[in-house]
Amino acid sequence: MATEVLQTQVIQKAWEDASFREKLMADPKSAIRDVLGVVIPDHIQIKTVEETPDQFYLVIPPDPSGVLAASQKPRSMW
C-alpha cells in the first residue's frame, strides 16, 4: 500500500472515529494494524501528533543526497 494512501486512510478514520484516534495517539502501530490490517515493521518508528488550528507541524524528511543516485527521485519512506 502506498504511503500516501495509508496516511489518507488513517487520517480519515481518525476524523470519523474518536476511539481509533485515541488509540492512534497512544499506540499508532497497533491502531493501524487493528483497523487497516497493515503491519509496520519493528524498525519503523511512528509518532502521532494532532494539529490544532493554532499549531502546525512541519516534518523534514531525511536528506536523500548521498543515498540516491542523481538520476533517482526520492520516494516516500514507509
MDTraj code that builds the backbone (N, CA, C; nanometers):
import mdtraj as md
import numpy as np

residues = "MET ALA THR GLU VAL LEU GLN THR GLN VAL ILE GLN LYS ALA TRP GLU ASP ALA SER PHE ARG GLU LYS LEU MET ALA ASP PRO LYS SER ALA ILE ARG ASP VAL LEU GLY VAL VAL ILE PRO ASP HIS ILE GLN ILE LYS THR VAL GLU GLU THR PRO ASP GLN PHE TYR LEU VAL ILE PRO PRO ASP PRO SER GLY VAL LEU ALA ALA SER GLN LYS PRO ARG SER MET TRP".split()
xyz = np.array([
    [0.0859, -0.1183, 0.0000],
    [0.0000, 0.0000, 0.0000],
    [0.0897, 0.1235, 0.0000],
    [0.0613, 0.2167, -0.0876],
    [0.1421, 0.3385, -0.0967],
    [0.1286, 0.4204, 0.0314],
    [0.2361, 0.4857, 0.0682],
    [0.2398, 0.5650, 0.1907],
    [0.1286, 0.6696, 0.1941],
    [0.1110, 0.7400, 0.0831],
    [0.0110, 0.8471, 0.0790],
    [-0.1299, 0.7922, 0.0994],
    [-0.1579, 0.6765, 0.0405],
    [-0.2896, 0.6139, 0.0556],
    [-0.3111, 0.5735, 0.2012],
    [-0.2108, 0.5125, 0.2620],
    [-0.2205, 0.4715, 0.4020],
    [-0.2418, 0.5921, 0.4921],
    [-0.1645, 0.6977, 0.4711],
    [-0.1797, 0.8185, 0.5530],
    [-0.3205, 0.8766, 0.5392],
    [-0.3719, 0.8807, 0.4181],
    [-0.5059, 0.9339, 0.3950],
    [-0.6104, 0.8493, 0.4672],
    [-0.5976, 0.7176, 0.4602],
    [-0.6928, 0.6289, 0.5274],
    [-0.6865, 0.6449, 0.6790],
    [-0.5670, 0.6562, 0.7332],
    [-0.5509, 0.6722, 0.8781],
    [-0.6120, 0.8041, 0.9236],
    [-0.5844, 0.9113, 0.8532],
    [-0.6384, 1.0428, 0.8903],
    [-0.7906, 1.0429, 0.8821],
    [-0.8450, 0.9885, 0.7743],
    [-0.9909, 0.9836, 0.7578],
    [-1.0553, 0.9060, 0.8723],
    [-0.9981, 0.7908, 0.9052],
    [-1.0523, 0.7087, 1.0141],
    [-1.0429, 0.7832, 1.1477],
    [-0.9337, 0.8539, 1.1713],
    [-0.9172, 0.9295, 1.2965],
    [-1.0207, 1.0405, 1.3073],
    [-1.0549, 1.1041, 1.1967],
    [-1.1584, 1.2084, 1.1983],
    [-1.2964, 1.1496, 1.2275],
    [-1.3195, 1.0284, 1.1812],
    [-1.4519, 0.9664, 1.1930],
    [-1.4720, 0.8896, 1.3239],
    [-1.3647, 0.8450, 1.3856],
    [-1.3749, 0.7512, 1.4982],
    [-1.2850, 0.7974, 1.6138],
    [-1.3478, 0.8535, 1.7155],
    [-1.2732, 0.9084, 1.8296],
    [-1.1934, 0.8005, 1.9032],
    [-1.2471, 0.6799, 1.9146],
    [-1.1732, 0.5748, 1.9860],
    [-1.0497, 0.5321, 1.9060],
    [-1.0614, 0.5283, 1.7735],
    [-0.9441, 0.4993, 1.6903],
    [-0.8399, 0.6096, 1.7064],
    [-0.8839, 0.7347, 1.7081],
    [-0.7906, 0.8468, 1.7232],
    [-0.7159, 0.8362, 1.8558],
    [-0.7861, 0.8011, 1.9628],
    [-0.7213, 0.7854, 2.0931],
    [-0.6153, 0.6751, 2.0892],
    [-0.6501, 0.5614, 2.0289],
    [-0.5548, 0.4510, 2.0192],
    [-0.4380, 0.4896, 1.9287],
    [-0.4675, 0.5617, 1.8210],
    [-0.3630, 0.6076, 1.7296],
    [-0.2630, 0.6981, 1.8010],
    [-0.3115, 0.7822, 1.8899],
    [-0.2236, 0.8705, 1.9667],
    [-0.1377, 0.7905, 2.0649],
    [-0.1954, 0.6869, 2.1246],
    [-0.1253, 0.6093, 2.2269],
    [-0.0354, 0.5002, 2.1684],
    [-0.0824, 0.4323, 2.0651],
    [-0.0098, 0.3178, 2.0081],
    [-0.0395, 0.3098, 1.8589],
    [0.0270, 0.3930, 1.7789],
    [-0.0071, 0.4019, 1.6370],
    [0.0073, 0.2715, 1.5587],
    [0.1096, 0.1934, 1.5857],
    [0.1273, 0.0682, 1.5106],
    [0.0122, -0.0282, 1.5342],
    [-0.0279, -0.0418, 1.6598],
    [-0.1403, -0.1307, 1.6923],
    [-0.2698, -0.0808, 1.6294],
    [-0.2926, 0.0491, 1.6375],
    [-0.4148, 0.1066, 1.5817],
    [-0.4232, 0.0809, 1.4318],
    [-0.3145, 0.1026, 1.3620],
    [-0.3122, 0.0826, 1.2167],
    [-0.3279, -0.0653, 1.1827],
    [-0.2606, -0.1502, 1.2564],
    [-0.2717, -0.2944, 1.2327],
    [-0.4143, -0.3430, 1.2574],
    [-0.4741, -0.3010, 1.3691],
    [-0.6070, -0.3488, 1.4055],
    [-0.7150, -0.3032, 1.3091],
    [-0.7050, -0.1812, 1.2609],
    [-0.8119, -0.1258, 1.1774],
    [-0.7888, -0.1497, 1.0281],
    [-0.6646, -0.1363, 0.9835],
    [-0.6364, -0.1470, 0.8406],
    [-0.5654, -0.2763, 0.8018],
    [-0.5215, -0.3525, 0.9019],
    [-0.4541, -0.4780, 0.8723],
    [-0.3129, -0.4604, 0.8187],
    [-0.2557, -0.3432, 0.8376],
    [-0.1201, -0.3157, 0.7890],
    [-0.0227, -0.3311, 0.9050],
    [0.0744, -0.4189, 0.8881],
    [0.1762, -0.4405, 0.9904],
    [0.2984, -0.3576, 0.9530],
    [0.3363, -0.2691, 1.0420],
    [0.4524, -0.1830, 1.0200],
    [0.5719, -0.2477, 1.0883],
    [0.6818, -0.2640, 1.0161],
    [0.7989, -0.3340, 1.0713],
    [0.8489, -0.2714, 1.2016],
    [0.9109, -0.3547, 1.2843],
    [0.9608, -0.3108, 1.4144],
    [1.0631, -0.1982, 1.4048],
    [1.1430, -0.1969, 1.2986],
    [1.2474, -0.0938, 1.2882],
    [1.1918, 0.0431, 1.2487],
    [1.0644, 0.0507, 1.2146],
    [0.9996, 0.1778, 1.1796],
    [0.9338, 0.2342, 1.3049],
    [0.9643, 0.3589, 1.3364],
    [0.9010, 0.4273, 1.4496],
    [0.7944, 0.5223, 1.3963],
    [0.6826, 0.5294, 1.4656],
    [0.5760, 0.6223, 1.4275],
    [0.5446, 0.7103, 1.5473],
    [0.5400, 0.8385, 1.5247],
    [0.4991, 0.9341, 1.6269],
    [0.3743, 1.0043, 1.5756],
    [0.2696, 0.9997, 1.6532],
    [0.1445, 1.0630, 1.6145],
    [0.1279, 1.1917, 1.6931],
    [0.1029, 1.3000, 1.6218],
    [0.0730, 1.4283, 1.6841],
    [-0.0540, 1.4817, 1.6202],
    [-0.1296, 1.5548, 1.6966],
    [-0.2556, 1.6103, 1.6461],
    [-0.2435, 1.7615, 1.6377],
    [-0.2574, 1.8135, 1.5169],
    [-0.2519, 1.9575, 1.4982],
    [-0.3796, 2.0223, 1.5507],
    [-0.3669, 2.1472, 1.5851],
    [-0.4819, 2.2284, 1.6240],
    [-0.4859, 2.3476, 1.5284],
    [-0.5916, 2.4271, 1.5338],
    [-0.5951, 2.5447, 1.4458],
    [-0.4780, 2.6403, 1.4687],
    [-0.4178, 2.6346, 1.5882],
    [-0.3071, 2.7248, 1.6216],
    [-0.1694, 2.6605, 1.6114],
    [-0.1650, 2.5322, 1.5752],
    [-0.0371, 2.4618, 1.5670],
    [-0.0263, 2.3922, 1.4321],
    [0.0938, 2.3924, 1.3783],
    [0.1212, 2.3222, 1.2544],
    [0.2560, 2.2545, 1.2704],
    [0.2646, 2.1290, 1.2311],
    [0.3892, 2.0548, 1.2417],
    [0.4509, 2.0411, 1.1032],
    [0.5747, 2.0802, 1.0921],
    [0.6494, 2.0676, 0.9681],
    [0.7440, 1.9493, 0.9824],
    [0.7280, 1.8513, 0.8964],
    [0.8109, 1.7307, 0.9016],
    [0.9159, 1.7406, 0.7920],
    [1.0398, 1.7346, 0.8326],
    [1.1511, 1.7409, 0.7385],
    [1.1969, 1.5977, 0.7116],
    [1.1805, 1.5499, 0.5881],
    [1.2214, 1.4123, 0.5574],
    [1.3729, 1.3988, 0.5552],
    [1.4227, 1.2754, 0.5569],
    [1.5670, 1.2540, 0.5512],
    [1.6254, 1.3146, 0.4234],
    [1.7464, 1.3646, 0.4333],
    [1.8159, 1.4220, 0.3175],
    [1.8585, 1.3080, 0.2257],
    [1.8092, 1.3063, 0.1025],
    [1.8423, 1.1954, 0.0130],
    [1.9796, 1.2072, -0.0520],
    [2.0479, 1.3209, -0.0354],
    [2.1784, 1.3352, -0.1004],
    [2.2755, 1.2323, -0.0458],
    [2.3519, 1.1754, -0.1336],
    [2.4471, 1.0739, -0.0933],
    [2.3859, 0.9362, -0.0835],
    [2.2556, 0.9285, -0.0823],
    [2.1880, 0.7997, -0.0728],
    [2.1369, 0.7580, -0.2100],
    [2.0817, 0.8542, -0.2830],
    [2.0247, 0.8257, -0.4134],
    [2.1176, 0.8734, -0.5244],
    [2.1189, 0.7997, -0.6316],
    [2.1937, 0.8446, -0.7493],
    [2.1259, 0.9696, -0.8034],
    [2.1989, 1.0529, -0.8711],
    [2.1458, 1.1798, -0.9225],
    [2.0245, 1.1591, -1.0120],
    [2.0156, 1.0452, -1.0788],
    [1.9038, 1.0214, -1.1706],
    [1.7776, 0.9731, -1.0996],
    [1.7897, 0.9316, -0.9737],
    [1.6741, 0.8814, -0.8999],
    [1.6048, 0.9938, -0.8256],
    [1.4734, 0.9806, -0.8113],
    [1.3979, 1.0784, -0.7341],
    [1.3655, 1.0178, -0.5978],
    [1.3620, 1.1003, -0.4925],
    [1.3291, 1.0479, -0.3596],
    [1.1879, 0.9900, -0.3583],
    [1.1699, 0.8839, -0.2795],
    [1.0387, 0.8234, -0.2629],
    [0.9998, 0.8299, -0.1172],
    [0.8728, 0.8048, -0.0891],
    [0.8248, 0.8030, 0.0483],
    [0.8998, 0.6968, 0.1274],
    [0.9019, 0.7134, 0.2594],
    [0.9834, 0.6274, 0.3425],
    [0.9124, 0.5126, 0.4131],
    [0.7860, 0.5021, 0.4156],
    [0.7212, 0.3956, 0.4916],
    [0.7386, 0.2702, 0.4165],
])
top = md.Topology()
chain = top.add_chain()
for i, resn in enumerate(residues, 1):
    res = top.add_residue(resn, chain, resSeq=i)
    for name in ("N", "CA", "C"):
        top.add_atom(name, md.element.get_by_symbol(name[0]), res)
traj = md.Trajectory(xyz[None], top)
